[in-house]
Each structure stands twice: as structure tokens, then as C-alpha cells.
């Protein structure tokens, strides 16, 4: 009985170790952080996307907005991490969207 229990537990640990974060390609990712002074918004856009096609969370008119054009953009909804690169030969840069209102497509 003990052998069976140990086998089951070790099998579960192995399956967890094999799972890896899954990034999905997106055409844009917007981040909004509203506060009493207005807040800020960032939009990461692939080169074929314009600002008017991106969906943002609500933010007061006094929010600042920064547009960042990238070559490649990927998002992991499970970890709230996203990664991007400016040029095809660049390494991915990683950031988190945790604590931000996030929209992506």
C-alpha cells in the first residue's frame, strides 16, 4: 500500500515538472493602471496594428499613453507574463502584466 502511494505522488510531481509556460502570439497587448492622479497606459503593438485597433481598459482623460511598436509579441494568460522583441534577431524581453488591467488580441 505504501509503495503504491509513493508511486502516485512521484508521478504527479513528474507531470508538473514537464509542464511549461505557454505563450500565444498576439497582435497587441494594452496595459492600464488608473490612479487618483490619472494613471498610465501602455500599448505594445505589432507593426501591422495601429493604436485605434487596440482595445484599452477605461482610464481618465488625464492618463498618459505610450505606444510601443514591436516585431513580435506573445502573451501567457496563465502567468500574466508577456514577451516581445523589436527586431527579428533580438532576444525576447520579458515583462509582467500583473496588477494591470490587460487587453490583448
VENJOTA-V27467 format. One record per run of one state. SS is the DSSP state (H for helix, E for strand, - for the rest). FROM is the first residue (numbers start at 1). TO is the last residue. If there is no record, write none. Layout:
SS:FROM:TO
SS:FROM:TO
//
This chain:
-:1:1
H:2:18
-:19:23
E:24:25
-:26:27
E:28:33
-:34:39
E:40:46
-:47:50
H:51:53
-:54:63
E:64:70
-:71:71
E:72:76
-:77:80
E:81:85
-:86:92
E:93:96
-:97:100
E:101:104
-:105:105
//
